Amino acid sequence: MPANPLTASDREQIRAGIERGDSDACIARGLGRHRSTIGREIACNGGRAAHTATKAQVRADKARLRPKHRCWSLNPNWRGR
């Protein structure tokens, strides 16, 4: 999990920035994030034309809750390095 994941409020601000026609870098400066974080968020949620804060938050919530398989649970002989 990222150290500082985007919040629902961040996603609302991203949507507002898209509606204003702001660049990814401009939105990122306003949120104190790197522009690639904003670019990935927009791309993963349908691009500028389809991005909505609600859908993006639902997607993030589902991703966070999915079962995560650990190496040692899948292979009992795994010893790590």
N, C-alpha and C positions, 0 to 999 in steps of 0.2 A: 504494500500500500504506500502511496506517496506520503512523504513527510507532512505535506500541507495540501491536502486535496481541495479542489474547487468546491465551494459551497453553493447552495441554491441562490444566494444573493449574488455571488460572483457570476453565475450563469445568467441571471437577470441583467446584470451590467454588460455582459458580453452581448446579449440580444439587443440591448439598447444601443450599444456601440455599432452593431451591424446595421440597425435601422438608421442611425445617423450617417452611415457611410464611412465610419472610422476604419483605419487599417488595423491589422492584428497588433502591430507594434504600439499604436496609440491606445488601444484597449488594454494591452498588457501593462503599459506605463500606469494607467489609471488604477489597475488592480495590484500593481507591485509584483507582477509575474513576468516570466520570460515570454517573448512573442511566440516561440514554438509551442508553449503550453496552450496558448490561445488558439493557434493554428490547428493543433491536434484536436482540441475540443470542438472547434467548428467543423473540421473535416469528419470526425467520427460521428457527428450528429446531423448529417445531411447537407453540410455546406452552408454557405451564407443564405441561400434562398430558402432552406428548409429548417434551419436551426431554431429550436424553441427551448427555452430554459426548462420547461416542465418535462418534455421528452428527454432532454439531456440528463436531468436529475434522476428520472426513473431508470434510465439506462445505467447510470453510475451506481445507483442503489442496488440494482440487480447484479451488477458485476462484483460489488463488494460482498454480497451475500452468497454467491455461488460456492459450492463445495470446492475446496482447494486440496488437491492431493499432494502429499509430501513424498519426496524421494524414498524415504525410509518406510513409509507405509505401503508403497507399491512394490518394494523389493526388500524383503527382510534381510538379505545378505549385504545390503548397501552399508558401507562403513564411513562414507564421507572422505574428505581429503584434508 
